[in-house]
Amino acid sequence: MGKRILYVEDDEDTRNLVKEILEKEGYEVATACNGKECLSSLEKEKPDLLLLDMMLPDMSGWDIFNKILNYGRRYRAEHKIAGKTPFVRVAFLSVIPISEERLIKLRRYGVLDYITKPFDNNDLIRRINRILTE
């Protein structure tokens, strides 16, 4: 069984394209089209990677990440587990460009990568492979 990815993207064409690319690489890919669907799917899907778009119709990818981060903090506190990273690996795939300085800050919070659209298919695969083999 391959690694599981939950990809959150509101644009259906992009969602289907990325799903197809990643499935051809042997990943199991579930999708969500908004933040609410993402958050409700996390427990059921138990992904190895959450791949988030930044701009979604009901909440931003950053809002979703913060909810996950806060949940992880509460869970670790309740179970006396050290660490500050989210309970699921998180990367962004977004059309919004960011600076290297912002990327460094995101990584401090636990974001593993920030991939900008449009993307090169081979680069996307290489970066996802790197995240999931760390």
PyMOL commands that set and color helices and strands:
alter all, ss='L'
color gray80, all
select helices_A, chain A and resi 12-24+35-45+61-78+100-109+121-133
alter helices_A, ss='H'
color red, helices_A
select strands_A, chain A and resi 4-8+28-32+49-52+89-94+111-116
alter strands_A, ss='S'
color yellow, strands_A
deselect
rebuild
show_as cartoon
